[in-house]
Amino acid sequence: MECGKLGLTVTLTIFTVALLATCRPALAQQETILHSFNPKGGDGINPSACLILDAAGDLYGTTVSGGTYGRGTAFELIPKAGGGWTEKVLHSFIPNGKDAVNPSAGLIFDSAGNLYGTAEGGGTYGHGAVFELIPRPRGGWAEKVLYSFFDSGIDGAVPAAGLILDSAGNLFGTTAFDTAFELTPTASGQWKETILHEFGIGTDGAEPYGGLVFDAAGNLYGTTFLGGAHNAGTVFELTPAPGGGWTETVLYSFSLNAFSGGAYPMAGLVRDAAGNLYGTTNNNSTVFELTLTAGGNWTETVLHSFSSNGIDGYAPMAGVIFDTAGNLYGTTTSGGLYLYGTVFELTPAAGGIWTETLLHDFGNGTDGSDPRAGLIFDAAGNLYGTTYNGGAYNGGTVFQIKP
């Protein structure tokens, strides 16, 4: 694949926004544990992925471990009429040399109600797989492995991020080693893989742990954990070429400089209506914005730098989401009052300053801890997420936060 786009230069100037304070809400947010994962009885444990909601308000997700065979599950949480939630394991992944195992990313729906996901291990060659869960007419779900990565030097391996769908039903994703790919359904019922870009050449990015996001023109955007001009990660764009194939452009290279905009992004990006990109960095922990200037350059602005001071959150592994008012929400894996992670909100104010509010501190008693996944909203404005550890059985949790 051709690397770079002619005529585009990257502005490395960083405009850091200093926050006046880290705030806590005057009225505490109400956190509720909806489910504590139990290593006994075939339940999954250690969820590390975002959840999704269906039209009925049911939640769907994955666990890295646990289940009948100890290699992870796909699950559904169903709200009860009188309160509370019921968990249903849709599939326990099987270490049989064919099935996917250890899914660390979340699920997506297609228009027919089928679920799609990735798993870091398993498949025919043991290097990870893409799978589909199909609802049976009389109940239950059938699982089908759509593609097994074979890590031959031309294929990828270890898909750590989730998938996205285009309007034609094609699937797009990344593998941590070391590709962006597309899966296209064929008339025979099989899926054909196309490598859109192979990372790691020269000053290109490397190890894309995060997923991809489309813009309205069909371009793809994502991050890499390593690589770039300073080997501290990148933000990249993939543009479909008129004659076929895709062109990659490194929009921004992160640096380990103490005054830089963070380093080692592990999550994907979110776009606003103006086309600006937002994400997080795990090292020199930040929430950042990338803005395209009139000259075709991308400028980074640090919206918040996490302080690791035992009060603020620290080390976000997941990305951020917007609400309808333009506020950003996310999680950190550590920090907070109990040092087991937080849920935070960033609110824009006059003069380009963003104020952080900590909505919840994890780790008090049987609460969850170590939230590695991002958040989702329901129609009522409630937030939902998962924690990798903690809960009643220390196998992780699904939680809800009500304003």
MARFI-978761 format. One record per residue (C-alpha): x, y, z; residue in three letters. Coordinates in pm, 1 decimal, m for minus. Layout:
BEGIN
+----------+----------+----------+-----+
:     east :    north :       up :   r :
+----------+----------+----------+-----+
:        X :        Y :        Z : ALA :
...
+----------+----------+----------+-----+
//
This chain:
BEGIN
+----------+----------+----------+-----+
:     east :    north :       up :   r :
+----------+----------+----------+-----+
:      0.0 :      0.0 :      0.0 : MET :
:    109.1 :    356.4 :    m69.7 : GLU :
:    192.5 :    540.6 :    251.0 : CYS :
:    113.6 :    911.4 :    284.9 : GLY :
:    m87.4 :   1163.9 :     90.3 : LYS :
:     78.3 :   1416.8 :   m139.5 : LEU :
:     51.7 :   1776.9 :    m29.5 : GLY :
:    m31.4 :   1700.9 :    335.4 : LEU :
:    213.7 :   1794.3 :    608.4 : THR :
:    166.3 :   1728.0 :    976.3 : VAL :
:    181.4 :   2015.8 :   1219.6 : THR :
:    353.7 :   1895.7 :   1533.9 : LEU :
:    282.2 :   2213.2 :   1726.8 : THR :
:     78.8 :   2126.5 :   2035.2 : ILE :
:   m156.7 :   2367.7 :   2200.4 : PHE :
:   m209.7 :   2244.3 :   2555.1 : THR :
:   m517.9 :   2357.9 :   2740.8 : VAL :
:   m459.4 :   2383.3 :   3114.5 : ALA :
:   m761.0 :   2299.6 :   3327.5 : LEU :
:   m839.2 :   2506.9 :   3631.6 : LEU :
:   m944.4 :   2213.2 :   3848.8 : ALA :
:  m1081.3 :   1862.3 :   3857.4 : THR :
:  m1435.5 :   1886.1 :   3987.7 : CYS :
:  m1680.6 :   1649.1 :   4147.4 : ARG :
:  m2055.2 :   1689.6 :   4093.8 : PRO :
:  m2247.6 :   1870.1 :   4366.6 : ALA :
:  m2503.4 :   1589.8 :   4348.4 : LEU :
:  m2338.0 :   1249.8 :   4324.1 : ALA :
:  m2410.5 :   1032.1 :   4026.0 : GLN :
:  m2589.4 :    710.1 :   4111.3 : GLN :
:  m2395.8 :    397.7 :   4011.5 : GLU :
:  m2568.0 :     59.7 :   4004.9 : THR :
:  m2402.8 :   m277.1 :   3945.1 : ILE :
:  m2630.2 :   m455.2 :   3696.9 : LEU :
:  m2432.6 :   m778.3 :   3693.5 : HIS :
:  m2128.8 :   m920.8 :   3873.9 : SER :
:  m1959.3 :  m1189.3 :   3666.4 : PHE :
:  m1909.4 :  m1517.1 :   3853.9 : ASN :
:  m1631.9 :  m1760.2 :   3754.0 : PRO :
:  m1857.1 :  m2047.1 :   3858.7 : LYS :
:  m2149.7 :  m2192.1 :   3669.0 : GLY :
:  m2037.9 :  m2112.9 :   3314.7 : GLY :
:  m2059.3 :  m1736.2 :   3346.7 : ASP :
:  m1799.7 :  m1524.9 :   3168.8 : GLY :
:  m1543.6 :  m1314.7 :   3354.4 : ILE :
:  m1324.2 :  m1012.5 :   3275.2 : ASN :
:  m1519.8 :   m801.5 :   3026.8 : PRO :
:  m1291.4 :   m552.2 :   2851.9 : SER :
:  m1520.9 :   m423.7 :   2577.3 : ALA :
:  m1794.4 :   m168.3 :   2525.5 : CYS :
:  m2157.3 :   m270.7 :   2539.1 : LEU :
:  m2429.8 :   m222.9 :   2279.8 : ILE :
:  m2805.2 :   m177.4 :   2322.6 : LEU :
:  m3087.0 :   m320.0 :   2111.7 : ASP :
:  m3424.9 :   m156.7 :   2054.6 : ALA :
:  m3574.1 :   m339.2 :   2354.4 : ALA :
:  m3309.0 :   m202.1 :   2592.0 : GLY :
:  m3112.7 :   m527.0 :   2625.2 : ASP :
:  m2735.0 :   m499.4 :   2662.6 : LEU :
:  m2484.7 :   m715.5 :   2473.4 : TYR :
:  m2114.2 :   m766.7 :   2527.5 : GLY :
:  m1824.3 :  m1009.2 :   2557.4 : THR :
:  m1593.0 :  m1143.4 :   2827.2 : THR :
:  m1228.7 :  m1231.8 :   2769.5 : VAL :
:  m1234.8 :  m1535.9 :   2997.5 : SER :
:  m1478.0 :  m1766.7 :   3170.3 : GLY :
:  m1773.1 :  m1946.3 :   3019.4 : GLY :
:  m1812.6 :  m2322.4 :   2990.0 : THR :
:  m1464.5 :  m2369.4 :   2844.7 : TYR :
:  m1280.8 :  m2083.9 :   3015.7 : GLY :
:  m1208.0 :  m1893.3 :   2693.1 : ARG :
:  m1469.2 :  m1621.3 :   2702.2 : GLY :
:  m1833.6 :  m1556.7 :   2624.1 : THR :
:  m2080.1 :  m1339.5 :   2439.6 : ALA :
:  m2364.1 :  m1236.7 :   2670.8 : PHE :
:  m2693.3 :  m1049.3 :   2688.5 : GLU :
:  m2838.1 :   m860.8 :   2987.6 : LEU :
:  m3217.9 :   m831.0 :   2989.8 : ILE :
:  m3397.4 :   m579.4 :   3215.9 : PRO :
:  m3668.2 :   m730.8 :   3438.6 : LYS :
:  m4012.7 :   m570.9 :   3459.5 : ALA :
:  m3987.1 :   m528.1 :   3835.7 : GLY :
:  m3625.1 :   m414.4 :   3840.4 : GLY :
:  m3293.8 :   m590.7 :   3811.3 : GLY :
:  m3134.9 :   m762.1 :   3514.0 : TRP :
:  m3107.4 :  m1121.9 :   3393.4 : THR :
:  m2791.2 :  m1240.9 :   3219.4 : GLU :
:  m2798.5 :  m1490.2 :   2932.7 : LYS :
:  m2479.0 :  m1643.0 :   2789.2 : VAL :
:  m2527.8 :  m1645.6 :   2411.3 : LEU :
:  m2209.5 :  m1837.3 :   2333.1 : HIS :
:  m1916.9 :  m1989.2 :   2522.7 : SER :
:  m1610.8 :  m1989.3 :   2299.3 : PHE :
:  m1451.2 :  m2331.6 :   2253.5 : ILE :
:  m1073.5 :  m2398.8 :   2231.3 : PRO :
:  m1122.6 :  m2667.5 :   1964.8 : ASN :
:   m887.3 :  m2537.5 :   1696.0 : GLY :
:  m1169.9 :  m2380.3 :   1496.7 : LYS :
:  m1372.0 :  m2148.9 :   1718.2 : ASP :
:  m1263.2 :  m1798.1 :   1812.2 : ALA :
:  m1142.9 :  m1759.6 :   2173.4 : VAL :
:  m1076.4 :  m1475.0 :   2418.0 : ASN :
:  m1279.1 :  m1189.2 :   2268.0 : PRO :
:  m1157.2 :   m856.5 :   2405.8 : SER :
:  m1365.1 :   m631.2 :   2179.1 : ALA :
:  m1735.3 :   m556.3 :   2166.7 : GLY :
:  m2012.2 :   m658.0 :   1928.8 : LEU :
:  m2207.6 :   m484.4 :   1652.7 : ILE :
:  m2549.9 :   m555.2 :   1501.6 : PHE :
:  m2642.9 :   m568.3 :   1135.2 : ASP :
:  m2991.1 :   m471.3 :   1011.8 : SER :
:  m3109.1 :   m834.0 :   1037.7 : ALA :
:  m3020.8 :   m860.6 :   1406.8 : GLY :
:  m2705.2 :  m1069.0 :   1364.8 : ASN :
:  m2407.1 :   m992.0 :   1588.4 : LEU :
:  m2045.1 :   m962.3 :   1472.7 : TYR :
:  m1724.5 :   m953.6 :   1672.6 : GLY :
:  m1354.9 :  m1035.7 :   1689.2 : THR :
:  m1145.1 :  m1253.4 :   1916.1 : ALA :
:   m772.1 :  m1219.6 :   1979.5 : GLU :
:   m713.0 :  m1594.9 :   1975.5 : GLY :
:   m845.2 :  m1908.7 :   1820.1 : GLY :
:   m963.3 :  m1968.2 :   1469.0 : GLY :
:   m811.4 :  m2230.5 :   1241.3 : THR :
:   m456.8 :  m2097.8 :   1279.8 : TYR :
:   m466.1 :  m1976.6 :   1640.1 : GLY :
:   m408.6 :  m1608.9 :   1554.7 : HIS :
:   m759.8 :  m1475.3 :   1606.3 : GLY :
:  m1085.8 :  m1468.8 :   1416.4 : ALA :
:  m1395.3 :  m1274.6 :   1313.4 : VAL :
:  m1722.9 :  m1439.0 :   1414.8 : PHE :
:  m2097.3 :  m1396.2 :   1367.6 : GLU :
:  m2378.5 :  m1483.5 :   1609.9 : LEU :
:  m2710.3 :  m1559.2 :   1437.8 : ILE :
:  m3039.1 :  m1572.5 :   1634.0 : PRO :
:  m3224.4 :  m1901.2 :   1586.8 : ARG :
:  m3599.6 :  m1882.4 :   1509.6 : PRO :
:  m3686.8 :  m2091.4 :   1817.3 : ARG :
:  m3441.1 :  m1925.0 :   2052.3 : GLY :
:  m3070.5 :  m1938.5 :   2115.2 : GLY :
:  m2787.3 :  m1827.1 :   1891.3 : TRP :
:  m2573.1 :  m2007.3 :   1634.8 : ALA :
:  m2208.8 :  m1902.4 :   1602.5 : GLU :
:  m2015.1 :  m1899.2 :   1274.4 : LYS :
:  m1646.9 :  m1817.2 :   1227.7 : VAL :
:  m1629.9 :  m1589.0 :    922.7 : LEU :
:  m1253.1 :  m1554.2 :    895.6 : TYR :
:   m943.4 :  m1695.3 :   1066.6 : SER :
:   m625.4 :  m1486.6 :   1059.2 : PHE :
:   m317.6 :  m1687.2 :    961.4 : PHE :
:    m31.1 :  m1440.8 :   1022.3 : ASP :
:    166.7 :  m1545.2 :    718.0 : SER :
:    348.8 :  m1217.5 :    670.6 : GLY :
:     72.1 :  m1092.6 :    441.8 : ILE :
:   m225.9 :  m1145.5 :    672.6 : ASP :
:   m284.6 :   m983.0 :   1011.1 : GLY :
:   m307.3 :  m1142.8 :   1355.2 : ALA :
:   m464.0 :  m1073.3 :   1694.5 : VAL :
:   m767.9 :   m853.1 :   1624.5 : PRO :
:   m799.5 :   m657.3 :   1950.0 : ALA :
:  m1060.7 :   m402.7 :   1837.4 : ALA :
:  m1420.3 :   m428.1 :   1727.6 : GLY :
:  m1567.8 :   m400.3 :   1379.1 : LEU :
:  m1767.8 :   m145.7 :   1181.8 : ILE :
:  m2012.4 :   m206.8 :    895.3 : LEU :
:  m2061.8 :     m5.3 :    579.4 : ASP :
:  m2395.0 :     33.3 :    398.8 : SER :
:  m2314.6 :   m261.3 :    169.3 : ALA :
:  m2265.5 :   m500.1 :    463.1 : GLY :
:  m1885.7 :   m515.2 :    448.0 : ASN :
:  m1692.8 :   m540.1 :    775.7 : LEU :
:  m1386.2 :   m327.8 :    856.6 : PHE :
:  m1137.2 :   m367.8 :   1139.5 : GLY :
:   m776.0 :   m382.0 :   1253.1 : THR :
:   m534.8 :   m642.9 :   1383.4 : THR :
:   m278.6 :   m554.6 :   1648.7 : ALA :
:    m16.0 :   m726.1 :   1426.5 : PHE :
:    m36.8 :   m524.7 :   1196.3 : ASP :
:   m313.9 :   m448.2 :    945.6 : THR :
:   m637.3 :   m270.6 :    860.8 : ALA :
:   m870.1 :   m509.8 :    677.6 : PHE :
:  m1206.5 :   m543.3 :    505.3 : GLU :
:  m1425.5 :   m855.7 :    495.7 : LEU :
:  m1670.2 :   m881.1 :    205.6 : THR :
:  m1952.6 :  m1140.3 :    186.7 : PRO :
:  m1948.8 :  m1349.0 :   m131.8 : THR :
:  m2229.0 :  m1522.0 :   m322.8 : ALA :
:  m2112.4 :  m1859.4 :   m188.4 : SER :
:  m2169.0 :  m1749.6 :    172.3 : GLY :
:  m1796.9 :  m1715.7 :    248.0 : GLN :
:  m1618.1 :  m1392.6 :    337.9 : TRP :
:  m1323.1 :  m1254.3 :    143.9 : LYS :
:  m1053.1 :  m1058.2 :    325.4 : GLU :
:   m880.3 :   m757.2 :    171.3 : THR :
:   m581.0 :   m596.5 :    343.6 : ILE :
:   m634.4 :   m219.7 :    323.7 : LEU :
:   m300.2 :   m131.5 :    479.6 : HIS :
:     m5.4 :   m305.7 :    639.6 : GLU :
:    150.6 :    m96.7 :    917.6 : PHE :
:    503.5 :    m72.2 :   1047.2 : GLY :
:    711.3 :     39.7 :    749.6 : ILE :
:    950.6 :    332.2 :    808.1 : GLY :
:    788.8 :    603.2 :   1020.2 : THR :
:    443.1 :    455.2 :    971.7 : ASP :
:    234.3 :    364.8 :   1273.6 : GLY :
:    246.1 :     13.9 :   1421.8 : ALA :
:     20.0 :   m206.7 :   1633.3 : GLU :
:   m328.4 :    m60.5 :   1584.3 : PRO :
:   m510.4 :   m174.5 :   1899.8 : TYR :
:   m807.0 :     56.1 :   1839.1 : GLY :
:  m1086.4 :     24.0 :   1585.7 : GLY :
:  m1180.4 :    236.4 :   1286.1 : LEU :
:  m1435.3 :    511.0 :   1222.5 : VAL :
:  m1582.0 :    633.8 :    891.1 : PHE :
:  m1641.5 :    988.5 :    774.2 : ASP :
:  m1920.8 :   1082.9 :    532.0 : ALA :
:  m1687.2 :   1049.0 :    232.0 : ALA :
:  m1596.0 :    688.3 :    316.2 : GLY :
:  m1249.7 :    758.8 :    460.0 : ASN :
:  m1136.9 :    559.8 :    763.0 : LEU :
:   m958.8 :    694.6 :   1071.6 : TYR :
:   m777.9 :    516.7 :   1354.5 : GLY :
:   m479.4 :    508.6 :   1588.9 : THR :
:   m168.3 :    298.4 :   1634.8 : THR :
:     m8.6 :    222.0 :   1970.3 : PHE :
:    348.9 :    246.6 :   1838.4 : LEU :
:    531.1 :    382.7 :   1536.5 : GLY :
:    523.2 :    727.0 :   1385.3 : GLY :
:    799.7 :    985.4 :   1387.4 : ALA :
:    875.3 :    927.0 :   1759.6 : HIS :
:    764.5 :    561.4 :   1796.9 : ASN :
:    492.8 :    667.7 :   2041.7 : ALA :
:    188.8 :    605.4 :   1822.8 : GLY :
:     m5.9 :    782.1 :   1550.0 : THR :
:   m342.4 :    894.1 :   1420.1 : VAL :
:   m392.3 :    782.8 :   1060.3 : PHE :
:   m639.7 :    815.2 :    773.4 : GLU :
:   m715.8 :    554.5 :    505.2 : LEU :
:   m858.7 :    695.9 :    182.2 : THR :
:  m1009.7 :    479.0 :    m94.0 : PRO :
:   m823.8 :    536.4 :   m420.4 : ALA :
:  m1020.4 :    592.6 :   m746.8 : PRO :
:   m865.6 :    289.1 :   m916.7 : GLY :
:   m897.8 :     62.2 :   m615.0 : GLY :
:   m686.4 :     13.8 :   m306.7 : GLY :
:   m643.0 :    250.4 :    m15.2 : TRP :
:   m392.8 :    523.9 :     63.5 : THR :
:   m273.0 :    576.4 :    421.1 : GLU :
:   m178.0 :    914.7 :    564.4 : THR :
:    m24.9 :    965.6 :    908.8 : VAL :
:   m212.4 :   1269.8 :   1039.2 : LEU :
:    m26.8 :   1300.6 :   1369.4 : TYR :
:    268.9 :   1136.6 :   1547.4 : SER :
:    264.8 :   1130.4 :   1927.3 : PHE :
:    576.8 :   1193.0 :   2136.4 : SER :
:    703.0 :   1092.4 :   2480.7 : LEU :
:    811.7 :   1449.2 :   2546.4 : ASN :
:    680.0 :   1552.3 :   2888.5 : ALA :
:    508.4 :   1854.6 :   2735.5 : PHE :
:    358.6 :   1661.2 :   2445.8 : SER :
:      1.8 :   1556.5 :   2383.3 : GLY :
:     37.9 :   1212.0 :   2534.9 : GLY :
:    165.4 :    886.9 :   2387.5 : ALA :
:     61.5 :    529.2 :   2309.5 : TYR :
:   m307.5 :    557.8 :   2215.6 : PRO :
:   m485.7 :    227.1 :   2271.7 : MET :
:   m838.8 :    318.9 :   2162.5 : ALA :
:  m1009.6 :    434.8 :   1847.5 : GLY :
:  m1143.7 :    780.1 :   1768.2 : LEU :
:  m1473.3 :    967.0 :   1760.7 : VAL :
:  m1561.1 :   1245.3 :   1514.1 : ARG :
:  m1774.8 :   1552.9 :   1572.1 : ASP :
:  m1998.9 :   1718.5 :   1313.0 : ALA :
:  m1715.4 :   1947.1 :   1202.6 : ALA :
:  m1483.8 :   1653.6 :   1131.6 : GLY :
:  m1257.4 :   1698.9 :   1433.4 : ASN :
:  m1116.6 :   1379.7 :   1585.4 : LEU :
:  m1110.1 :   1297.6 :   1957.6 : TYR :
:   m932.4 :   1023.1 :   2148.6 : GLY :
:   m719.6 :    926.7 :   2449.6 : THR :
:   m357.7 :    835.2 :   2517.2 : THR :
:   m257.6 :    578.1 :   2776.5 : ASN :
:     88.9 :    715.5 :   2855.3 : ASN :
:    123.7 :   1079.4 :   2966.7 : ASN :
:   m249.4 :   1024.7 :   2992.0 : SER :
:   m464.8 :   1268.8 :   2797.9 : THR :
:   m785.7 :   1334.4 :   2612.4 : VAL :
:   m699.1 :   1506.1 :   2284.7 : PHE :
:   m858.2 :   1670.4 :   1983.8 : GLU :
:   m718.7 :   1683.0 :   1629.4 : LEU :
:   m840.2 :   1971.1 :   1412.6 : THR :
:   m787.1 :   2006.9 :   1037.7 : LEU :
:   m664.6 :   2357.8 :    954.8 : THR :
:   m730.4 :   2556.5 :    638.4 : ALA :
:   m381.9 :   2469.7 :    515.3 : GLY :
:   m445.9 :   2096.0 :    527.6 : GLY :
:   m250.3 :   2033.0 :    848.6 : ASN :
:   m378.2 :   1861.7 :   1162.8 : TRP :
:   m322.5 :   2033.1 :   1496.8 : THR :
:   m349.5 :   1856.1 :   1832.1 : GLU :
:   m510.4 :   2019.9 :   2134.8 : THR :
:   m492.4 :   1852.1 :   2476.0 : VAL :
:   m835.9 :   1885.1 :   2636.0 : LEU :
:   m731.9 :   1723.5 :   2964.3 : HIS :
:   m412.3 :   1579.9 :   3112.8 : SER :
:   m476.4 :   1321.7 :   3386.2 : PHE :
:   m257.7 :   1378.3 :   3688.0 : SER :
:   m215.8 :   1037.4 :   3863.4 : SER :
:   m247.4 :   1220.6 :   4195.6 : ASN :
:   m484.7 :    976.9 :   4364.0 : GLY :
:   m781.2 :   1205.9 :   4298.1 : ILE :
:   m795.9 :   1239.5 :   3922.0 : ASP :
:   m829.1 :    936.5 :   3697.7 : GLY :
:   m530.8 :    797.3 :   3509.1 : TYR :
:   m432.9 :    567.9 :   3219.2 : ALA :
:   m741.6 :    557.2 :   2994.2 : PRO :
:   m748.9 :    251.1 :   2769.2 : MET :
:  m1081.5 :    332.4 :   2602.2 : ALA :
:  m1198.4 :    619.0 :   2385.9 : GLY :
:  m1456.3 :    888.4 :   2456.9 : VAL :
:  m1816.5 :    951.7 :   2349.9 : ILE :
:  m2023.5 :   1267.3 :   2304.1 : PHE :
:  m2362.7 :   1359.0 :   2446.6 : ASP :
:  m2604.1 :   1583.5 :   2256.3 : THR :
:  m2469.9 :   1893.8 :   2433.9 : ALA :
:  m2111.4 :   1833.1 :   2318.9 : GLY :
:  m1972.1 :   1700.0 :   2645.9 : ASN :
:  m1726.9 :   1408.4 :   2638.5 : LEU :
:  m1742.2 :   1098.0 :   2860.0 : TYR :
:  m1493.9 :    820.1 :   2924.1 : GLY :
:  m1322.3 :    590.6 :   3173.1 : THR :
:   m977.0 :    554.0 :   3325.4 : THR :
:   m833.0 :    223.1 :   3438.3 : THR :
:   m672.0 :    365.9 :   3752.4 : SER :
:   m673.4 :    675.8 :   3970.8 : GLY :
:   m965.4 :    825.3 :   4157.0 : GLY :
:  m1028.4 :    815.5 :   4531.2 : LEU :
:   m968.8 :    440.4 :   4558.3 : TYR :
:   m712.1 :    416.1 :   4273.8 : LEU :
:   m921.6 :    159.2 :   4081.9 : TYR :
:  m1043.1 :    382.9 :   3801.0 : GLY :
:  m1304.8 :    644.4 :   3723.8 : THR :
:  m1584.6 :    760.3 :   3497.0 : VAL :
:  m1528.1 :   1120.2 :   3387.3 : PHE :
:  m1700.9 :   1399.0 :   3196.9 : GLU :
:  m1529.0 :   1681.4 :   3006.8 : LEU :
:  m1733.1 :   1997.6 :   2955.5 : THR :
:  m1630.9 :   2272.1 :   2709.8 : PRO :
:  m1628.1 :   2627.9 :   2843.8 : ALA :
:  m1553.0 :   2972.5 :   2706.8 : ALA :
:  m1200.0 :   3032.3 :   2583.7 : GLY :
:  m1141.2 :   2674.5 :   2472.1 : GLY :
:  m1103.4 :   2539.6 :   2826.1 : ILE :
:  m1251.4 :   2201.1 :   2916.2 : TRP :
:  m1344.4 :   2117.0 :   3275.3 : THR :
:  m1322.6 :   1760.4 :   3403.8 : GLU :
:  m1585.1 :   1623.4 :   3641.9 : THR :
:  m1537.8 :   1281.7 :   3801.4 : LEU :
:  m1875.3 :   1107.4 :   3795.0 : LEU :
:  m1771.9 :    788.1 :   3975.7 : HIS :
:  m1472.5 :    637.3 :   4157.1 : ASP :
:  m1449.0 :    257.7 :   4137.6 : PHE :
:  m1323.9 :     15.1 :   4397.7 : GLY :
:  m1519.3 :     86.3 :   4716.4 : ASN :
:  m1627.5 :   m249.3 :   4859.6 : GLY :
:  m1785.0 :   m480.3 :   4599.3 : THR :
:  m1786.9 :   m216.3 :   4329.3 : ASP :
:  m1616.0 :   m286.6 :   3998.0 : GLY :
:  m1255.3 :   m192.9 :   3929.2 : SER :
:  m1025.4 :   m141.0 :   3629.6 : ASP :
:  m1273.3 :    m22.9 :   3362.8 : PRO :
:  m1094.1 :    m91.7 :   3033.1 : ARG :
:  m1390.2 :    m24.8 :   2804.6 : ALA :
:  m1568.2 :    290.6 :   2701.4 : GLY :
:  m1925.1 :    396.1 :   2769.4 : LEU :
:  m2260.5 :    405.9 :   2591.8 : ILE :
:  m2575.4 :    611.9 :   2647.8 : PHE :
:  m2937.1 :    498.8 :   2645.6 : ASP :
:  m3222.5 :    723.5 :   2532.0 : ALA :
:  m3277.3 :    845.5 :   2890.0 : ALA :
:  m2918.0 :    966.4 :   2927.3 : GLY :
:  m2797.9 :    683.1 :   3149.6 : ASN :
:  m2441.6 :    560.5 :   3100.9 : LEU :
:  m2346.2 :    191.5 :   3078.4 : TYR :
:  m2005.6 :     25.2 :   3089.4 : GLY :
:  m1801.3 :   m268.1 :   3215.2 : THR :
:  m1516.1 :   m322.2 :   3458.6 : THR :
:  m1253.2 :   m589.1 :   3402.8 : TYR :
:  m1222.8 :   m678.1 :   3773.1 : ASN :
:  m1417.4 :   m622.9 :   4093.4 : GLY :
:  m1777.8 :   m692.0 :   4174.5 : GLY :
:  m1918.8 :   m950.6 :   4412.4 : ALA :
:  m1695.5 :  m1231.3 :   4272.1 : TYR :
:  m1401.8 :  m1021.9 :   4144.1 : ASN :
:  m1478.4 :  m1128.6 :   3788.6 : GLY :
:  m1580.4 :   m788.1 :   3663.0 : GLY :
:  m1911.3 :   m606.7 :   3631.6 : THR :
:  m2164.4 :   m433.2 :   3411.5 : VAL :
:  m2262.5 :    m98.6 :   3562.5 : PHE :
:  m2506.4 :    185.1 :   3505.4 : GLN :
:  m2462.2 :    548.3 :   3602.9 : ILE :
:  m2772.0 :    769.4 :   3630.0 : LYS :
:  m2740.9 :   1148.9 :   3637.5 : PRO :
+----------+----------+----------+-----+
//
